Amino acid sequence: MSVVKNLYRDFGDFKLDIPHWEIADQGITALWGPSGAGKSTVFRLLLGLEPCPGLSWIFQGQDLALLSPPERRLGVVFQSLELFPHMSARENILFAARARKVATHRAQEHLKELTELLQLESFLDRRAQLLSGGEKQRVALARALMGEPRILLLDEPFSSLDQDLKQEARKLLLQVLDRHPIPTLLISHDPEDLHQLADHQVEIRRGRLLTYS
């Protein structure tokens, strides 16, 4: 388990109030709830993209909240995917390796493995702005994994895909995590994500955690 404490933010009209949260250190934990419940706020605070005074996040004996966002070594797929449009798929993926100071030979080995696993070969050297939605999603996942993350965080990663592509993306994610068993926090409001992917489920409403399973 990783243990999150004092996950608080007061925005005036909305308050996030999570005093204690134990997140499984294996499998996929789904954080789910309606729009406006606080899911994306949790995501941004755990990443360190917004200040959260008093936050503690103990993972394998280390308080990740005391580290800068790069030092936390979290693999991230944003809802908007956030690829660099002028870079190729390959360049987007290798950018993460450089940012995390992954050795060049290790990065090339990892890229080869991810290219095969996520079926990237046919568009690896195509600019991101020319990729389809499903292709962009696979590149974003590969980039998140390239930095050899402690934890993988996925914020509505399939929301822009049609139903067929969502199904394909879910299968690919499970294949990747079978090969690389990284603890994963999945933010979603899609019941199919919960049904097909989640090993553990946590519901959030109005900034508070309600149920665990």
C-alpha positions in Angstrom: 0.0 0.0 0.0 1.0 3.6 -0.5 -0.6 6.0 2.0 -1.9 9.4 1.2 -2.6 11.8 4.1 -3.9 15.4 4.2 -5.1 15.7 0.7 -6.9 19.0 1.2 -7.7 22.0 -1.0 -10.3 24.6 -0.5 -11.4 26.4 -3.6 -14.2 28.3 -1.9 -17.1 26.8 -3.8 -15.5 23.3 -3.7 -13.4 21.6 -1.1 -11.3 18.4 -1.5 -11.1 16.7 1.9 -9.3 13.4 2.0 -7.5 12.9 5.3 -6.3 9.3 4.7 -6.3 7.1 1.7 -4.6 3.7 1.2 -3.8 2.9 -2.4 -3.0 -0.6 -3.5 0.6 -1.0 -4.7 -0.4 -3.6 -7.3 -3.0 -3.8 -10.0 -5.3 -1.0 -11.1 -7.1 1.2 -8.6 -10.0 3.1 -10.2 -11.0 6.5 -8.7 -14.5 7.1 -10.1 -17.3 9.5 -9.6 -19.4 12.1 -11.4 -18.1 15.2 -13.2 -17.0 17.8 -10.6 -16.4 15.3 -7.9 -12.7 16.1 -7.6 -11.1 13.4 -9.6 -8.9 15.6 -11.7 -8.0 17.8 -8.7 -6.7 14.6 -6.9 -4.7 13.8 -10.0 -3.0 17.2 -10.2 -2.2 17.4 -6.5 -0.6 13.9 -6.5 1.4 14.9 -9.5 2.6 18.0 -7.7 1.2 20.3 -10.4 -0.6 22.4 -7.7 0.4 23.1 -4.1 -1.0 21.0 -1.3 0.5 22.1 2.0 0.7 19.2 4.5 0.3 16.5 2.0 2.1 13.2 2.7 2.3 10.3 0.2 4.3 7.4 1.5 5.3 4.9 -1.2 7.9 2.2 -0.4 9.1 4.2 2.6 9.6 7.5 0.8 7.4 10.5 1.0 6.7 11.4 -2.7 5.1 14.7 -1.7 8.5 16.0 -0.6 9.9 15.5 -4.1 9.6 17.8 -7.1 7.2 16.5 -9.9 10.1 15.0 -11.9 11.6 13.4 -8.9 8.4 11.6 -8.0 8.9 9.5 -11.2 5.2 9.1 -12.0 4.1 7.9 -15.4 1.2 10.1 -16.6 -1.4 10.0 -19.4 -3.5 13.1 -19.4 -7.0 13.2 -20.7 -5.8 15.5 -23.5 -2.7 13.2 -24.0 -0.4 16.3 -24.2 1.8 15.1 -27.0 4.2 17.6 -28.7 2.4 18.0 -32.1 5.6 19.0 -34.0 7.5 15.9 -32.8 7.3 12.4 -34.2 5.8 9.6 -32.1 9.4 8.4 -31.5 10.6 11.8 -30.4 7.7 12.2 -28.0 8.5 8.9 -26.4 12.2 9.5 -26.1 11.6 13.0 -24.7 10.4 11.2 -21.5 13.6 9.1 -21.4 15.8 12.2 -21.6 13.7 14.1 -19.0 14.0 11.2 -16.6 17.7 10.7 -17.4 17.3 7.1 -18.6 20.5 5.8 -20.1 20.5 6.0 -23.9 21.0 2.2 -24.4 18.3 1.4 -21.9 16.0 3.9 -23.6 16.5 2.3 -27.0 15.9 -1.2 -25.6 12.7 0.0 -23.9 11.5 1.8 -27.0 12.0 -1.4 -29.0 9.9 -3.3 -26.5 7.2 -0.7 -26.3 7.0 -0.4 -30.1 6.3 -4.1 -30.3 4.0 -4.3 -27.3 1.9 -1.3 -28.3 2.1 -1.8 -32.1 3.7 1.5 -32.9 5.9 0.5 -35.8 3.7 1.8 -38.6 3.6 5.4 -37.3 6.6 5.7 -35.1 8.2 8.4 -37.3 5.0 10.3 -38.1 4.4 13.7 -36.4 2.0 13.5 -33.5 -0.4 16.1 -35.1 -1.0 13.6 -38.0 -1.8 10.6 -35.8 -5.3 9.2 -35.2 -6.8 9.3 -31.8 -6.0 5.7 -31.1 -2.4 6.1 -32.2 -2.0 9.2 -30.0 -3.3 7.3 -27.1 -0.8 4.5 -27.6 2.1 7.0 -27.9 1.0 8.7 -24.7 1.0 5.4 -22.9 4.5 4.5 -24.3 5.8 7.9 -23.2 4.4 7.4 -19.7 6.2 4.0 -19.4 9.5 5.2 -20.9 10.5 7.0 -17.8 10.3 3.7 -15.8 7.7 5.1 -13.4 7.1 4.1 -9.8 3.4 4.5 -10.3 1.2 5.0 -13.4 -1.5 7.7 -13.3 -4.2 7.7 -16.1 -6.7 10.5 -16.2 -9.7 9.5 -18.4 -7.2 8.1 -20.9 -9.8 6.6 -23.3 -12.4 9.4 -23.2 -11.6 10.7 -26.7 -11.9 7.3 -28.4 -14.9 5.6 -29.9 -16.2 2.4 -28.4 -14.2 0.0 -30.6 -11.0 1.9 -30.0 -11.7 2.1 -26.3 -12.0 -1.7 -26.2 -8.7 -2.1 -28.1 -7.0 0.4 -25.8 -8.1 -1.4 -22.6 -6.8 -4.7 -23.9 -3.4 -3.0 -24.8 -3.2 -1.5 -21.3 -3.8 -4.9 -19.6 -1.1 -6.5 -21.9 1.4 -3.7 -20.9 0.7 -4.1 -17.2 0.9 -7.8 -17.4 4.5 -7.3 -18.8 5.3 -4.4 -16.5 3.3 -4.7 -13.3 3.3 -1.1 -12.3 0.7 0.1 -9.7 -1.8 2.2 -11.6 -4.3 4.8 -10.5 -7.0 5.2 -13.2 -9.4 8.1 -13.1 -12.6 7.4 -14.9 -16.3 7.9 -15.0 -16.9 5.1 -17.6 -18.5 2.0 -16.0 -16.8 -0.2 -18.6 -13.3 0.9 -17.4 -14.3 -0.1 -13.9 -15.7 -3.4 -15.0 -12.9 -4.4 -17.4 -9.8 -2.9 -15.7 -10.2 -2.2 -12.0 -8.8 -4.5 -9.4 -9.8 -2.0 -6.7 -12.4 0.8 -6.8 -12.7 4.0 -4.9 -15.7 6.4 -5.3 -15.3 10.1 -4.8 -18.2 12.6 -4.5 -18.1 16.3 -3.6 -14.4 16.0 -2.8 -14.7 13.1 -0.3 -13.9 9.4 -0.7 -17.0 7.3 -0.1 -16.5 3.6 -0.8 -13.7 1.1 -1.3 -13.8 -2.3 -2.9 
